[in-house]
């Protein structure tokens, strides 16, 4: 295995530069061919115009006089002592007159008939002109030489540029934002809703960069590294851009993946280049997005300590150690996988301040929606609170997508404003996908889907500690033939065993409803069974809620080189594995019995809700509450009697 890898690595190492330089040389060859073609064309044009004419005929003055008397001459052009003669046949010739006499005197001496001479056109010009010798010199020599020099200068300049670009990959490809940068940022903390604690932590860093003396007098040192941790879409990059604008110092932004190349040492060289730029700025923020791509745990890669990614990480650690507190250089990292980072990167003195960005709660979601709706025309009756309540677990990026989908729906329907129904439909589209209007359910499928979704809704409504039903629909969306939406009354971080069992019973409600009504089950419950089984297994193996005791079973293993989990190491015996399976089955059966009991007690109500759903295809919260109102009131009374 090792031999094969090193042979492959060596092959890549040898051939990759050839590919890059080959591409550059191909461009150079193409340009050279173009220049040669242009030069040949230009040379041909000049050769055409500078081609010497056929040698002109020389005649003596005596012969010229004879030709005049014979009326063969059409025109004589006089330039000093030089004569340019044009015969009537079109033939041109040259001659010379006597120096000491005029042309008329010479013709009189030679016996030219004056009557015949008067029929010849005579034209007198200056003896010589500058253009007569400058023109051939320019067009024959100087201008072609200048064009040739310019073309070769262009060729060599491009070749030099390509060569410099071929070796320029060792420099960090940073984007400089904020002060002194090419891009001016308009994002501030006011554009980032929620994240109150994170902004307080970062405000301290911004204040240090603006007023370092205040902290230095107290002997305080600002953290060299700040790590932003959170799920995708929670605003890590957005918060970093806000810092770039608020701090008033150069902000060097780069992604972790931009450091790595197949060339040995390129990543470390780019790290050095990045920190050199920051040191020249005196006070600066270095932002490394997706830092987990180069900061994974060392020592478990297939190539050991010589792996290029590890060398890049080693250089980052060395550069961060070289930052002095009074320099005012802060490294800001962002990742959604902090568990993969090397411990040396997280120790005090490097990334010693960690800021966790949580998913927004209902108040923060409402504020985020208002920020994203600043430039959208909204109807007067828009209720952002309802939209926020319907989007539990949505990140800031998800909410931005909801607003965008609502705007697209309104524009598609030729509306001038975005209405509440546009927002509510966009939520379902983001969650489940667009409606499948072309796929119509058959009568039997529609009935099965109606009882299935009614089973989910009724079990959830009459189980303790469950969330209220917001909407039931049998309109197909995405992979689902129907869906039931629930909205939590309050967002919880801690859940009990009772709540988990109620959730499993709700998931099995559709499966049980199909069995009660039709005496058999369909494939529509496959995803529900998968979720219920996974939740029951977590209750046993992770949360310690089974009769096996408060023990966590199994340890995850991942390849840091690949950055993904590939299996689970069993830290328990086959006997315990059998017991785990038994406990999972017990939880599933217990929840299923709860669902069966709940639906059998409300058999008529199940038919009522399913019938209404078949008729209308969609039931909203208010209509659903009206359908089950009496049954719920009786259920609450019976619960109170039992408590007494």
C-alpha positions, 0 to 999 in steps of 0.5 A, spaced: 500 500 500 505 504 501 509 503 495 503 504 491 501 511 494 509 513 493 509 511 486 502 515 485 505 521 489 511 521 485 508 521 478 503 527 480 509 530 483 513 530 476 507 531 471 503 536 475 509 542 473 509 539 466 502 540 465 502 547 468 508 549 464 505 545 458 499 550 458 503 556 458 508 554 453 502 552 449 499 559 449 506 562 448 506 558 441 499 560 439 501 567 440 508 566 436 504 563 430 500 569 430 505 574 430 509 570 425 503 570 420 502 578 421 509 579 420 509 575 413 502 579 411 505 585 413 512 583 409 508 581 403 504 588 403 511 592 403 514 588 398 508 589 394 509 597 394 516 597 394 517 592 388 521 596 384 518 597 377 521 595 370 527 599 368 525 605 364 528 606 357 534 611 356 533 616 350 538 621 348 536 628 347 537 627 339 533 621 339 528 625 343 528 631 338 527 626 332 521 623 336 518 629 337 518 631 330 515 624 328 509 626 333 511 620 338 511 624 344 505 625 349 508 629 355 515 631 357 516 632 365 522 637 366 525 636 373 532 640 372 536 637 367 532 630 368 527 629 363 521 624 364 518 622 357 511 619 356 510 616 349 503 616 346 503 608 346 504 609 354 512 607 354 516 611 359 523 613 358 528 618 361 533 623 358 537 629 360 538 636 357 544 640 356 546 643 362 548 650 359 542 651 355 535 651 356 530 646 353 527 650 348 534 652 346 536 645 346 530 643 341 532 649 337 539 647 336 536 640 334 531 642 329 525 641 333 519 643 329 515 648 334 508 647 331 510 639 333 513 641 340 507 645 341 502 639 341 507 636 347 505 637 354 510 640 358 510 640 365 516 643 370 517 640 377 522 642 382 529 638 381 528 633 387 524 633 394 525 630 400 519 625 400 523 622 394 528 619 398 524 619 405 518 615 402 522 609 400 527 609 406 521 609 411 516 604 408 522 600 405 526 599 412 524 604 418 517 602 419 517 594 418 523 594 423 519 598 428 513 594 427 518 588 428 521 590 434 514 592 437 511 585 436 517 581 439 517 586 445 510 584 446 512 576 445 517 577 450 513 581 455 507 575 455 512 570 455 515 573 461 508 574 464 507 567 463 513 565 467 512 570 473 505 567 473 508 560 473 512 561 479 507 566 483 503 560 486 507 561 492 504 567 494 497 568 498 491 569 494 488 574 499 482 579 498 484 585 502 477 588 505 476 594 509 481 600 510 486 600 505 483 594 501 480 594 494 473 592 496 470 596 501 465 593 505 458 596 507 456 590 512 456 592 519 454 589 526 447 592 525 446 588 519 447 581 523 441 580 527 442 576 533 448 573 536 449 578 541 454 574 545 458 573 539 458 581 537 460 583 544 466 578 544 468 581 537 467 588 540 472 587 545 477 585 539 475 591 535 476 596 541 483 593 542 485 595 535 482 602 535 485 603 542 490 598 544 493 603 549 487 602 554 489 595 554 496 595 554 496 600 561 493 594 564 498 589 562 492 585 558 494 582 551 488 581 546 488 573 544 492 572 538 486 567 535 479 567 535 475 561 532 468 562 530 464 555 530 457 554 528 453 550 523 453 552 516 449 558 515 449 561 522 453 567 519 460 566 521 463 569 514 457 575 515 460 576 521 467 576 519 465 581 514 462 586 519 468 586 523 472 588 517 468 594 516 467 596 524 475 595 525 478 600 521 484 596 519 486 592 513 482 585 513 486 579 509 481 574 507 482 567 505 479 560 505 483 554 508 483 550 501 487 556 497 493 554 501 494 547 498 497 545 492 500 538 490 507 542 490 511 541 496 512 547 500 507 551 497 502 551 502 507 553 507 510 559 503 503 562 502 502 562 509 508 566 510 506 570 504 500 572 508 503 573 515 508 578 511 503 582 508 499 583 515 506 584 519 507 590 513 500 593 515 502 593 523 495 592 525 490 587 521 485 582 521 487 575 518 481 571 516 481 564 514 475 561 512 474 553 513 480 553 517 478 545 518 481 544 511 488 545 513 487 544 521 485 537 522 489 533 527 496 531 525 499 524 525 494 520 522 494 522 515 497 516 510 503 520 508 505 521 516 508 528 517 511 529 510 504 531 508 503 538 505 497 539 509 501 538 515 506 542 513 502 548 512 499 547 519 505 547 522 507 553 518 501 557 521 502 555 528 509 557 527 507 564 525 502 565 530 507 564 535 511 569 532 505 575 533 507 579 538 501 582 543 503 590 541 503 588 533 495 588 533 495 582 528 489 578 530 487 571 526 480 570 525 478 563 523 471 560 522 469 552 521 463 548 522 467 542 524 471 544 530 472 537 533 477 535 527 482 541 529 488 539 531 489 540 539 495 545 538 491 550 534 486 550 540 491 551 545 492 558 549 496 563 545 493 561 538 486 560 537 485 561 545 478 564 544 472 560 541 466 563 539 460 559 538 454 561 533 448 558 535 442 557 530 437 563 531 431 563 536 424 565 534 426 573 536 432 572 532 429 569 526 424 575 526 430 580 526 433 576 520 427 576 516 426 584 517 434 585 515 433 581 509 426 584 507 429 591 507 429 592 499 423 588 498 416 591 497 412 588 502 404 588 503 401 591 509 399 585 513 405 581 513 406 578 519 414 576 520 412 573 527 408 568 524 414 566 519 419 566 524 415 561 528 414 557 522 421 556 521 424 553 527 431 550 526 432 555 520 439 558 520 440 565 517 442 563 510 435 558 510 431 565 512 435 569 506 433 563 502 425 563 504 425 571 503 428 570 496 423 564 494 417 568 496 420 574 492 420 569 486 413 567 487 410 574 487 414 576 481 412 569 478 405 571 479 405 578 477 404 581 484 407 588 485 408 586 493 410 580 497 404 577 501 403 573 507 401 567 503 408 567 499 412 567 505 408 561 507 409 557 501 416 559 500 417 555 507 414 549 505 418 549 498 425 550 502 423 544 507 420 539 502 421 542 495 416 545 490 409 542 489 408 536 484 402 539 480 404 534 474 403 528 479 396 527 481 395 521 486 390 516 484 383 515 488 386 510 492 393 513 493 389 520 496 385 516 501 392 512 503 396 519 504 390 522 507 389 517 513 397 517 513 397 524 515 391 524 519 394 519 523 401 523 524 397 529 526 392 526 531 397 522 535 401 528 536 395 532 538 393 527 544 400 525 546 403 529 552 409 534 551 408 534 543 408 540 538 402 543 535 400 542 528 400 547 524 398 544 517 396 538 514 397 537 506 396 531 501 399 535 496 405 532 493 412 535 494 419 533 493 419 525 495 413 526 500 406 524 498 403 528 503 406 532 510 404 534 517 408 541 519 408 542 527 411 548 530 414 548 537 411 552 542 418 554 545 424 552 542 428 547 547 435 544 548 434 539 553 429 533 551 426 528 556 425 520 555 417 522 555 418 527 549 422 522 545 417 516 546 411 521 544 416 523 538 417 516 536 409 515 537 408 521 532 412 518 527 409 511 527 402 514 527 401 514 519 404 507 519 399 505 525 393 509 521 394 505 515 394 498 519 387 500 522 384 503 516 386 498 511 389 492 515 396 493 511 401 498 511 404 501 504 411 504 502 409 511 504 411 509 512 419 507 510 422 514 512 418 515 518 420 508 520 427 510 519 427 516 523 423 512 529 429 507 529 434 512 529 431 516 535 430 509 539 437 507 538 440 514 540 436 513 546 439 507 548 446 508 545 447 515 546 442 518 551 442 512 556 435 512 557 434 504 557 434 499 562 442 498 560 443 504 565 447 510 563 452 508 559 454 510 552 455 505 547 460 505 541 465 510 539 466 514 532 472 513 528 474 518 522 479 519 517 482 526 519 486 525 512 479 524 509 475 529 513 469 524 514 467 518 519 467 511 516 465 507 522 464 506 529 468 502 534 464 497 538 466 498 545 461 493 547 460 485 547 456 481 542 451 480 548 451 487 549 449 488 542 443 483 542 441 487 549 441 494 545 437 491 539 432 488 544 432 495 548 431 499 541 425 494 539 422 495 546 422 503 545 419 502 538 414 497 540 412 501 546 411 508 542 407 504 537 402 501 542 401 508 544 399 510 537 395 504 536 391 506 543 390 513 541 388 512 534 383 506 536 380 511 541 379 516 536 377 512 530 371 516 528 375 523 529 381 519 524 375 518 519 373 525 520 380 528 519 381 524 513 375 525 509 376 533 510 383 532 508 381 528 501 376 534 500 380 540 501 387 536 500 390 542 505 388 543 512 390 549 516 391 550 524 385 553 525 380 548 521 384 543 524 383 545 531 376 546 530 375 539 528 378 536 534 376 541 539 371 537 542 375 531 543 381 535 545 377 538 551 374 531 553 381 529 553 384 534 557 378 533 562 380 526 563 387 528 564 385 533 570 381 527 573 387 522 573 392 527 576 387 529 582 
